[in-house]
């Protein structure tokens, strides 16, 4: 929807918004009132009036529940590559939410993200993807291998992936902000950040910087959620773990470590999956938090083809009771 179609938006206002990279109403609603007031150089009240019109136009006002149900039906679901893993997630990785892959170094977080990426693009020829690389983990050779072994055209898939090498937390936030036109024009339906926490842990060292780090992380996650919702995208992020040496002995294999990012990241992610190593190439995924699914675990393997089911149906999903 063009900016000019909003009531009260003059050609001069539209021009200033376009100069800031805001070309459509879909772009506009991802900004805050204060940000729009600063961009336009107007009082907050005028920016608020414009934003209310934008929210109304795109259905982010007082909305009948039946309309919300219709939006949910529009969501896309991408396979992880493993039926057991998909079952754990209620069908797979969904658009309009953040799916978080958590684990220690070498457990297969990036390989899982690669497989989701390849399957999404391979099964949907009309969509594209963006890969934000904060750990220099992007390897085109590995993506091509997974694609080819799964029967997809690796060249075609690579042409539909845009890579953003992330330099810092500020760089990550700004590139997300300026990617709105790309998201819309290129029909981006899956966005991967590997890893979400790395630039923040690098830029904000020491306990005295914990508060500003969490504020910046919160703002970045808010931007991601807004864009996931607006552009009907799946956002997949990988996350590291931190040790908890004060943890007493427990039979739980996840005791003694926690996802990095604290409560800020915990509240932003709709699905949180902790991945740990089993025997050999077997991995165990535990759904530790979801807005609509019960906790549970499943097994899968990582092979040349990426994520796959454990042979002989040993990867069955196990749901656990909730209190």
C-alpha positions in Angstrom: 0.0 0.0 0.0 1.5 3.4 -1.0 2.2 6.0 1.6 0.1 8.6 -0.2 -3.0 6.5 0.2 -3.1 7.2 4.0 -5.4 10.0 5.1 -3.5 13.1 6.0 -0.3 12.2 4.3 0.7 15.1 2.0 3.2 14.8 -0.9 5.7 16.6 1.2 5.3 14.1 4.1 5.5 11.2 1.7 8.7 12.6 0.2 10.3 12.8 3.6 9.3 9.3 4.4 10.7 8.0 1.1 14.0 9.8 1.7 14.2 7.8 5.0 13.6 4.5 3.1 9.9 4.2 4.1 8.2 3.5 0.8 5.0 1.7 1.8 2.5 1.6 4.7 3.9 -1.9 5.5 7.3 -0.3 6.0 5.8 2.6 8.1 4.1 0.4 10.7 7.5 -1.1 11.7 8.6 2.3 13.1 7.6 3.9 16.4 5.8 7.2 16.8 8.9 8.9 18.1 11.0 7.6 15.2 8.4 8.9 12.6 8.3 12.3 14.4 12.0 12.6 14.2 12.1 11.6 10.5 9.4 14.1 9.6 10.5 16.8 11.9 7.0 17.2 13.3 5.4 17.1 16.7 4.7 13.8 18.3 0.9 14.4 18.0 1.1 14.7 14.2 3.3 11.5 13.9 0.8 9.7 16.2 -2.1 10.6 13.9 -0.3 9.3 10.9 0.7 6.1 12.6 -2.9 5.5 13.8 -4.1 5.7 10.2 -1.4 3.3 9.2 -2.3 0.8 11.9 -6.0 1.0 10.9 -5.1 0.5 7.2 -3.2 -2.7 7.9 -5.5 -4.2 10.5 -3.4 -3.4 13.6 -6.2 -1.6 15.4 -9.4 -3.1 17.0 -9.7 -6.3 15.0 -12.4 -9.0 15.1 -11.1 -12.4 16.2 -12.3 -14.0 12.9 -9.8 -11.6 11.1 -7.0 -12.8 13.4 -7.9 -16.4 12.5 -7.7 -15.5 8.8 -4.2 -14.1 9.3 -3.1 -17.3 11.1 -4.3 -19.3 8.1 -2.0 -17.2 5.9 1.1 -18.3 7.8 3.5 -20.6 6.0 5.1 -23.6 7.6 8.6 -24.8 6.6 10.0 -28.3 7.3 13.1 -28.8 9.4 14.1 -31.8 7.2 13.0 -34.3 9.9 9.4 -35.5 10.5 10.1 -36.0 14.2 11.4 -32.5 14.5 8.5 -31.1 12.6 6.0 -33.0 14.8 7.8 -31.5 17.9 7.1 -28.0 16.4 3.5 -28.6 15.5 4.3 -29.0 11.8 7.5 -27.2 11.3 8.9 -23.6 11.4 6.2 -21.0 11.1 6.2 -17.5 9.6 5.3 -14.5 11.7 7.3 -15.7 14.7 10.9 -16.1 15.9 12.2 -19.7 16.2 15.3 -19.9 18.4 17.9 -22.7 18.1 20.0 -23.0 21.2 23.0 -25.1 22.0 26.7 -25.4 22.6 29.3 -25.0 19.9 29.2 -27.9 17.4 25.8 -29.3 18.2 24.4 -28.5 14.7 22.5 -25.2 15.1 23.9 -23.8 11.8 23.3 -27.1 10.0 19.7 -27.1 11.2 19.3 -23.5 10.0 20.8 -24.5 6.6 18.4 -27.4 6.2 15.4 -25.2 7.0 16.7 -22.6 4.5 17.2 -25.1 1.7 13.9 -26.9 2.2 12.0 -23.6 2.3 13.6 -22.3 -0.9 13.6 -25.7 -2.6 9.9 -26.3 -2.0 8.8 -22.7 -2.8 10.2 -21.4 -6.1 8.6 -17.9 -5.6 10.3 -16.9 -2.3 13.7 -15.7 -1.3 15.7 -15.6 2.0 18.1 -13.4 3.9 21.0 -14.8 6.0 22.6 -12.4 8.6 26.0 -13.9 9.3 27.5 -12.6 12.6 29.9 -15.5 13.1 31.2 -15.9 9.6 29.5 -19.3 9.5 27.9 -19.0 6.0 29.4 -21.7 3.7 27.9 -21.8 0.2 29.6 -25.2 -0.4 27.7 -26.8 2.5 24.4 -25.2 1.4 24.9 -26.5 -2.2 25.7 -30.0 -0.9 22.5 -30.1 1.2 20.4 -28.8 -1.7 21.9 -31.1 -4.3 21.6 -34.2 -2.1 17.9 -33.3 -1.5 17.3 -33.1 -5.2 17.1 -29.3 -5.5 18.8 -27.0 -8.0 21.6 -25.6 -5.9 22.4 -22.7 -8.2 18.8 -21.6 -8.2 18.7 -21.7 -4.4 21.9 -19.8 -4.0 20.6 -17.0 -6.3 17.7 -16.5 -3.9 19.7 -16.0 -0.8 21.0 -12.6 0.2 23.8 -12.6 2.8 24.5 -9.8 5.2 27.9 -10.1 7.0 27.2 -8.5 10.4 29.9 -6.2 11.8 28.3 -5.2 15.1 25.1 -5.0 17.0 24.4 -1.5 15.6 25.1 -2.8 12.1 22.7 -5.7 12.6 19.9 -3.3 13.8 20.4 -0.8 10.9 20.6 -3.5 8.2 17.3 -5.0 9.5 15.7 -1.6 9.5 16.8 -0.8 5.9 15.9 -4.2 4.5 12.1 -3.5 4.4 12.1 -2.8 0.7 14.1 -6.0 0.0 11.7 -8.0 2.2 8.7 -6.7 0.2 10.2 -6.5 -3.4 12.0 -9.9 -3.3 9.2 -11.8 -1.4 11.5 -12.7 1.5 9.8 -15.4 3.6 12.7 -16.7 5.7 15.3 -14.7 7.6 18.2 -16.4 9.4 20.5 -14.8 12.0 23.5 -16.9 13.0 24.0 -16.0 15.7 21.6 -13.4 17.3 23.6 -12.9 20.5 27.2 -12.9 19.2 27.5 -9.2 18.2 25.9 -8.1 21.5 28.3 -10.2 23.6 31.2 -8.7 21.6 30.1 -5.1 21.7 29.0 -5.0 25.4 31.7 -6.5 27.6 31.4 -6.5 31.4 28.5 -6.4 33.8 28.4 -2.6 33.8 27.2 -2.7 30.1 24.6 -5.4 30.7 21.7 -3.0 30.9 22.5 -1.1 27.6 23.2 -4.5 25.9 19.8 -5.8 26.8 18.1 -2.6 25.7 19.8 -2.8 22.3 18.9 -6.5 22.0 15.3 -5.8 23.0 15.0 -3.1 20.3 16.5 -5.4 17.7 14.1 -8.2 18.6 11.2 -5.9 18.5 12.2 -4.9 15.0 12.5 -8.5 13.9 9.0 -9.4 15.3 7.4 -6.4 13.6 8.9 -7.4 10.3 8.1 -11.1 10.7 4.5 -10.1 11.3 4.3 -7.4 8.6 6.0 -9.4 5.8 4.7 -12.9 6.9 8.3 -14.1 7.3 9.8 -16.9 9.4 12.7 -15.7 11.6 15.2 -18.3 12.6 17.9 -17.3 15.1 20.7 -19.4 16.6 21.8 -18.7 20.2 24.7 -19.7 22.4 24.5 -21.0 26.0 26.1 -19.8 29.2 27.3 -22.0 32.1 25.7 -21.9 35.5 28.4 -23.2 37.8 26.2 -22.6 40.9 23.7 -25.2 39.6 23.6 -28.3 41.8 23.9 -31.8 40.4 20.9 -32.9 38.3 20.0 -35.8 36.0 18.7 -33.2 33.5 21.3 -32.9 30.7 20.5 -29.2 30.3 21.1 -28.4 34.0 24.1 -26.1 34.4 23.6 -24.1 31.3 21.2 -21.5 30.1 20.4 -19.7 26.8 22.3 -16.4 26.4 20.3 -13.2 26.2 18.3 -13.6 29.4 14.6 -12.9 29.7 14.6 -10.4 26.8 15.3 -13.1 24.2 13.2 -15.6 26.1 10.1 -13.4 25.8 10.7 -12.6 22.1 11.0 -16.2 20.8 7.8 -18.0 20.2 9.6 -21.4 19.9 12.8 -22.1 21.8 14.6 -25.4 21.0 17.6 -26.6 22.8 19.8 -28.9 20.8 22.3 -31.3 22.4 24.5 -34.1 21.2 23.6 -37.8 21.4 25.6 -40.8 20.2 27.6 -40.2 17.0 25.7 -37.9 14.6 22.4 -38.1 16.7 21.1 -34.9 18.1 18.3 -34.4 20.7 16.1 -31.4 20.3 14.1 -30.2 23.3 11.3 -27.7 23.0 11.8 -25.8 26.1 9.3 -23.0 25.5 6.4 -22.4 23.2 3.4 -20.1 23.2 1.1 -22.9 22.1 2.9 -26.3 22.2 3.7 -28.6 25.1 7.3 -29.3 26.0 8.9 -32.3 24.4 11.9 -33.9 22.9 12.8 -35.7 19.6 15.9 -37.2 18.1 17.3 -36.5 14.6 20.6 -37.0 12.8 22.9 -34.6 10.9 24.2 -36.1 7.7 25.5 -34.9 4.4 21.9 -34.1 3.6 21.6 -31.9 6.7 18.9 -32.6 9.2 17.1 -36.0 8.8 15.1 -38.5 10.8 17.0 -41.1 12.9 16.9 -44.4 10.9 14.5 -47.1 12.0 12.1 -44.6 13.5 14.2 -44.0 16.6 13.5 -40.3 16.5 9.9 -40.4 17.7 8.7 -37.3 19.5 8.2 -37.6 23.2 5.8 -35.1 24.7 6.0 -34.2 28.4 3.2 -33.3 30.7 2.8 -29.6 31.7 1.8 -28.5 35.1 
